[in-house]
Amino acid sequence: MVALQSHVIPPRRQQTTRRELYRDVYQDEDGNRFTLIVWQNKPGLSTVSYSLEDGTPLHYEDAGVFALPSGKLISRCED
């Protein structure tokens, strides 16, 4: 008896296409410094997202100002 083998191809995982564009230093009102990373979400598109070095997502508020999940604002360091 011959067993037929099914050649099942496993589904491909979606590859993370997010690419780091650049890093910049930001600080909160208390002077605590954070490294902000700007990510390009998909190649060829102009959409970006923002996070801290530890992966915490940030929300864009205004030019040079971002909000942490806690609601605390951080702004670009001037030095």
Backbone as JSON, one array per atom type, in Angstrom:
{
  "sequence": "MVALQSHVIPPRRQQTTRRELYRDVYQDEDGNRFTLIVWQNKPGLSTVSYSLEDGTPLHYEDAGVFALPSGKLISRCED",
  "N": [[0.84, -1.17, 0.0], [0.55, 2.18, -0.8], [1.22, 5.25, 0.6], [-0.22, 8.37, 0.12], [1.29, 11.46, -0.09], [0.62, 14.64, 1.05], [1.5, 17.71, -0.15], [1.6, 20.17, 1.64], [1.82, 23.55, 1.81], [3.02, 25.67, 4.22], [1.36, 28.6, 5.5], [2.63, 31.82, 4.62], [4.38, 33.89, 6.81], [3.62, 37.22, 7.62], [5.94, 39.57, 6.8], [7.7, 41.86, 8.8], [7.8, 45.01, 7.7], [8.57, 47.37, 8.56], [10.81, 50.06, 8.86], [13.6, 51.56, 10.35], [14.01, 55.02, 10.33], [15.27, 57.32, 11.5], [16.77, 58.55, 14.59], [16.16, 60.59, 17.45], [16.74, 62.92, 20.13], [14.67, 63.53, 22.87], [12.91, 65.27, 25.52], [11.16, 65.36, 28.71], [9.07, 67.52, 30.77], [10.39, 67.45, 33.19], [13.0, 67.15, 32.58], [13.91, 64.62, 31.96], [15.44, 62.46, 29.68], [14.72, 61.02, 26.48], [14.97, 58.61, 23.86], [13.73, 58.97, 20.75], [12.36, 57.12, 18.1], [11.89, 57.18, 14.66], [9.86, 55.52, 12.44], [9.52, 54.04, 9.23], [6.63, 52.85, 7.96], [5.84, 51.18, 5.77], [7.64, 50.17, 2.88], [8.22, 52.61, 0.39], [6.0, 54.12, 1.0], [4.8, 57.11, 2.54], [3.99, 57.07, 5.16], [4.58, 57.18, 8.63], [5.59, 56.0, 11.88], [6.0, 56.35, 15.44], [8.16, 55.67, 18.17], [9.55, 54.95, 21.43], [12.89, 54.02, 22.43], [12.57, 51.68, 23.92], [10.37, 50.55, 22.78], [7.91, 51.64, 23.4], [4.97, 53.03, 22.19], [4.43, 56.22, 20.6], [2.47, 59.21, 20.38], [1.94, 61.55, 17.9], [1.77, 64.96, 18.48], [2.22, 67.74, 17.91], [4.41, 69.83, 15.95], [7.49, 68.7, 16.81], [6.62, 67.78, 19.29], [5.51, 65.11, 21.28], [3.27, 62.62, 22.64], [3.35, 60.49, 25.43], [2.03, 57.21, 26.31], [0.97, 57.62, 28.86], [0.12, 60.18, 28.76], [1.83, 62.19, 29.27], [3.83, 64.81, 27.95], [6.51, 65.03, 25.59], [9.31, 66.82, 24.29], [11.46, 68.0, 21.64], [14.94, 68.06, 22.27], [16.93, 70.93, 22.69], [19.7, 71.16, 22.65]],
  "CA": [[0.0, 0.0, 0.0], [1.33, 3.4, -0.93], [0.58, 6.41, 1.24], [-0.06, 9.6, -0.64], [1.71, 12.58, 0.75], [0.11, 15.94, 0.64], [2.52, 18.75, -0.04], [0.95, 21.36, 2.15], [2.76, 24.64, 2.01], [2.54, 26.48, 5.34], [1.14, 30.0, 5.13], [3.78, 32.69, 4.85], [4.23, 34.93, 7.83], [3.81, 38.56, 7.1], [7.21, 40.11, 7.25], [7.66, 43.23, 9.28], [8.48, 45.83, 6.71], [8.88, 48.64, 9.2], [12.24, 50.36, 8.77], [14.0, 52.73, 11.14], [14.5, 56.14, 9.52], [16.26, 58.05, 12.3], [16.55, 58.71, 16.03], [16.34, 61.95, 17.94], [16.64, 62.99, 21.59], [13.56, 64.33, 23.39], [12.87, 65.31, 26.99], [9.9, 65.78, 29.29], [9.15, 68.76, 31.55], [11.3, 67.25, 34.31], [14.37, 67.03, 32.07], [14.24, 63.23, 31.64], [15.69, 62.33, 28.25], [14.21, 59.84, 25.8], [15.36, 58.48, 22.45], [12.57, 58.75, 19.89], [12.69, 56.48, 16.83], [10.91, 57.39, 13.6], [9.79, 54.32, 11.63], [8.75, 54.02, 7.99], [5.76, 51.67, 8.14], [5.92, 50.31, 4.59], [8.53, 50.73, 1.87], [7.6, 53.36, -0.68], [4.91, 54.96, 1.49], [5.3, 58.18, 3.4], [3.45, 56.96, 6.51], [5.58, 56.87, 9.64], [5.13, 55.84, 13.26], [7.0, 56.81, 16.39], [8.26, 54.9, 19.41], [10.77, 55.12, 22.21], [13.86, 52.94, 22.26], [12.07, 50.45, 24.55], [9.21, 50.08, 22.04], [6.7, 52.35, 23.79], [4.48, 53.85, 21.08], [4.22, 57.64, 20.87], [1.45, 59.87, 19.56], [2.36, 62.87, 17.4], [0.87, 66.02, 18.92], [2.5, 68.96, 17.18], [5.8, 69.85, 15.52], [8.47, 68.56, 17.89], [5.99, 67.37, 20.56], [4.88, 63.79, 21.24], [2.65, 62.22, 23.89], [3.53, 59.13, 25.91], [0.73, 56.61, 26.65], [0.5, 58.19, 30.12], [-0.36, 61.53, 28.5], [2.94, 63.14, 29.47], [4.39, 65.29, 26.69], [7.96, 65.18, 25.46], [9.65, 67.71, 23.19], [12.81, 67.85, 21.12], [16.0, 68.76, 23.0], [17.5, 72.04, 21.92], [21.16, 71.15, 22.57]],
  "C": [[0.89, 1.23, 0.0], [0.55, 4.53, -0.3], [0.84, 7.64, 0.38], [0.31, 10.72, 0.3], [1.15, 13.87, 0.18], [1.21, 16.97, 0.86], [1.84, 20.05, 0.36], [2.01, 22.41, 2.41], [2.23, 25.5, 3.15], [2.34, 27.93, 4.91], [2.36, 30.85, 5.48], [3.43, 33.68, 5.95], [4.4, 36.28, 7.16], [5.11, 39.1, 7.68], [7.01, 41.53, 7.74], [8.47, 44.07, 8.32], [8.84, 47.18, 7.28], [10.39, 48.85, 9.21], [12.53, 51.62, 9.58], [14.55, 53.8, 10.21], [15.56, 56.93, 10.26], [15.84, 58.1, 13.76], [16.83, 60.15, 16.4], [16.14, 61.95, 19.45], [15.55, 63.98, 21.99], [13.63, 64.34, 24.9], [11.49, 65.74, 27.45], [10.12, 67.05, 30.11], [10.14, 68.68, 32.71], [12.76, 67.12, 33.87], [14.8, 65.61, 31.79], [14.36, 63.08, 30.13], [15.21, 60.98, 27.72], [14.75, 59.82, 24.38], [14.12, 58.1, 21.67], [13.06, 58.14, 18.58], [11.54, 56.74, 15.86], [11.01, 56.19, 12.67], [9.03, 54.59, 10.34], [7.95, 52.73, 8.03], [5.82, 50.69, 6.98], [6.83, 50.96, 3.56], [7.74, 51.46, 0.78], [6.44, 54.24, -0.25], [5.47, 56.0, 2.45], [4.74, 58.12, 4.82], [4.56, 56.54, 7.48], [4.88, 56.64, 10.98], [6.31, 56.17, 14.17], [6.98, 55.92, 17.62], [9.51, 55.34, 20.16], [11.67, 53.93, 21.96], [13.35, 51.62, 22.84], [10.82, 49.91, 23.87], [7.9, 50.76, 22.4], [6.23, 53.22, 22.63], [4.24, 55.3, 21.52], [3.14, 58.17, 19.94], [1.95, 61.26, 19.18], [1.32, 63.89, 17.83], [1.01, 67.26, 18.05], [3.98, 68.92, 16.8], [6.75, 69.79, 16.71], [7.9, 68.16, 19.23], [5.25, 66.05, 20.36], [4.3, 63.48, 22.61], [2.97, 60.76, 24.18], [2.16, 58.54, 26.2], [0.13, 57.17, 27.94], [-0.1, 59.58, 29.94], [0.71, 62.59, 28.69], [3.53, 63.52, 28.12], [5.9, 65.35, 26.74], [8.22, 66.06, 24.25], [11.12, 67.57, 22.83], [13.8, 68.65, 21.97], [16.62, 69.81, 22.11], [19.01, 71.97, 21.8], [21.66, 70.21, 21.56]]
}
